[in-house]
Amino acid sequence: MQPDFPLRTERLLLRPLGPGDVEALVAYRGRQDVSRYVPFEPMTRELIAERLAGPWVRTELTGEGQALTVGVELTGTGQLVGDVTLFWHSELHRGGEIGYVFNPEFAGRGYATEAATAVLGIGFEVLKLHRIVARLDERNEASAGVARRLGMRLEARLVRNEFFKGEWTTELDFAILAEEWADDR
């Protein structure tokens, strides 16, 4: 199923990423502090260009195991400030996952929450998912704050469950159900 792109929110435009986004993506995905708690190392131009020629160009989800990554730009300036990914994990269980990565230079303005809200809408309204989760490192307080503002509840704290980037880390699992999402609209 394909959402109608671009998606507009009050202050943002969500759209498929493209080759013209390489420099903006490097500006945040290439940073050590941004990649500290996520499952990638700082990304190079070459790796970002490779992703833009492959998995990040998807504009629809047609089956489980796929992911849709959308760029988030400010409507006033056209500047790319982050990206949000929706993973479709299970068709049978109608399950998905959301992840978000934003340029810290734009932190604290609500852009991640606003963009992730729109992407949850794709998951629940377009894909008809039943449940969407967010999994994150317990030390990533900013991401936990976004999950809470999205109306997701903390369902699990998995203590030192994964050896991640050279250390044992604790994972927080947040979730929201379709009916909870609908009740908040």
C-alpha positions in Angstrom: 0.0 0.0 0.0 1.2 3.4 -0.8 0.7 6.6 1.1 -0.1 9.8 -0.7 3.3 11.7 -0.9 4.2 14.3 0.1 2.5 14.2 3.5 2.0 17.6 5.1 1.8 18.4 8.8 1.5 21.7 10.4 5.2 22.6 9.9 6.7 19.7 8.0 6.7 17.9 4.6 7.3 14.2 4.6 8.5 12.8 1.3 10.6 10.0 -0.2 14.3 10.6 0.1 16.3 11.2 -3.1 19.8 11.8 -4.4 19.7 15.5 -3.6 19.5 14.6 0.1 23.0 13.2 0.4 24.6 16.2 2.1 21.7 16.8 4.5 21.7 13.1 5.5 25.5 13.1 6.0 25.1 16.2 8.2 23.3 14.2 10.9 23.6 10.5 10.0 27.4 11.0 9.7 27.6 12.2 13.3 29.0 10.0 16.1 26.5 11.5 18.7 23.6 10.6 16.4 24.6 7.1 15.8 25.5 6.3 19.5 22.2 4.6 20.3 21.1 3.3 16.9 22.1 0.2 14.9 24.5 2.0 12.6 27.8 3.7 12.7 28.3 7.2 11.4 27.4 7.0 7.7 29.6 8.1 4.9 28.5 9.9 1.7 29.1 6.6 -0.2 27.0 4.5 2.1 24.2 7.1 2.1 24.3 7.3 -1.7 24.1 3.5 -1.8 21.1 3.4 0.5 19.4 6.2 -1.7 19.9 3.9 -4.7 18.4 0.9 -2.9 16.3 0.5 0.3 15.6 4.2 0.9 13.9 4.8 -2.4 10.9 2.7 -1.5 7.6 4.6 -1.7 5.2 1.9 -0.7 5.0 -1.2 1.5 3.8 -4.3 -0.3 4.7 -7.0 2.1 6.1 -7.9 5.5 9.8 -7.5 6.0 9.9 -4.2 4.1 10.6 -0.7 5.5 9.6 2.7 4.3 11.9 5.7 5.1 10.6 9.2 4.6 12.6 12.4 4.7 11.3 15.2 7.0 11.8 18.7 5.8 10.7 22.1 7.2 8.0 23.6 5.0 9.3 27.1 5.6 12.8 26.4 4.4 12.8 23.1 2.6 15.7 21.9 4.8 15.8 18.2 5.6 16.0 17.8 9.3 15.5 14.1 9.8 13.9 10.9 8.7 11.4 8.4 10.0 11.2 4.7 9.1 8.2 2.4 9.3 9.0 -1.3 9.3 6.3 -3.9 8.4 7.2 -6.9 10.5 4.2 -9.2 10.2 1.2 -9.4 7.9 -0.5 -12.1 10.0 -0.1 -10.2 13.3 -0.4 -6.8 11.5 2.7 -5.6 13.4 5.1 -2.8 12.7 7.9 -0.8 14.2 8.8 2.9 14.0 12.2 4.5 14.2 13.4 8.1 13.8 16.7 9.9 13.3 16.9 13.7 13.5 19.6 16.3 13.2 20.4 17.4 16.8 20.7 21.0 15.5 16.8 20.9 15.3 16.2 19.2 18.6 13.7 20.3 21.1 11.2 21.8 18.6 8.8 18.9 18.4 9.7 17.9 14.8 10.4 14.3 15.6 7.1 13.9 17.4 5.2 15.7 14.6 6.8 13.6 11.8 6.5 10.3 13.7 2.8 11.0 14.3 2.2 11.3 10.6 4.1 8.0 10.0 2.1 6.2 12.6 -0.9 7.4 10.6 0.5 5.5 7.6 0.9 2.4 9.7 -2.5 2.4 11.2 -4.6 4.1 8.5 -3.0 3.0 5.3 -1.4 -0.4 6.2 -4.1 -1.2 8.8 -1.5 -2.4 11.3 -2.8 -3.5 14.7 0.3 -2.7 16.7 3.4 -0.6 16.2 6.4 -0.7 18.5 9.5 1.4 19.1 12.7 -0.2 20.5 15.4 1.9 21.9 18.4 2.1 24.1 17.4 3.1 27.6 20.1 5.9 27.6 18.4 7.6 24.6 16.1 9.8 26.7 15.2 12.0 23.8 13.8 9.0 21.8 12.0 7.8 24.8 10.4 11.2 25.2 9.2 11.1 21.6 7.7 7.6 22.1 5.8 8.8 25.2 4.5 11.9 23.3 3.3 9.7 20.6 1.1 8.0 23.1 3.1 4.8 23.2 3.3 3.0 26.5 6.5 1.4 27.9 5.9 -2.3 27.8 9.3 -3.8 28.6 12.7 -2.9 30.0 15.1 -5.6 28.9 18.1 -5.3 31.2 21.5 -5.7 29.5 19.9 -7.9 26.8 22.1 -7.0 23.9 25.8 -6.6 23.4 25.7 -3.5 21.3 28.7 -1.4 20.1 31.0 -3.1 22.6 28.8 -3.0 25.7 25.8 -4.6 27.3 22.8 -2.3 26.8 19.3 -2.1 28.2 16.4 -1.9 25.7 13.1 -0.1 26.3 10.2 -1.4 24.2 7.3 1.0 23.7 4.0 0.1 21.8 0.7 1.5 20.7 -2.4 -0.3 19.3 -4.6 0.8 16.5 -7.6 1.4 18.8 -5.4 3.6 21.1 -4.2 5.6 18.1 -7.8 6.1 16.9 -8.9 7.2 20.4 -6.3 9.9 20.4 -7.4 11.4 17.0 
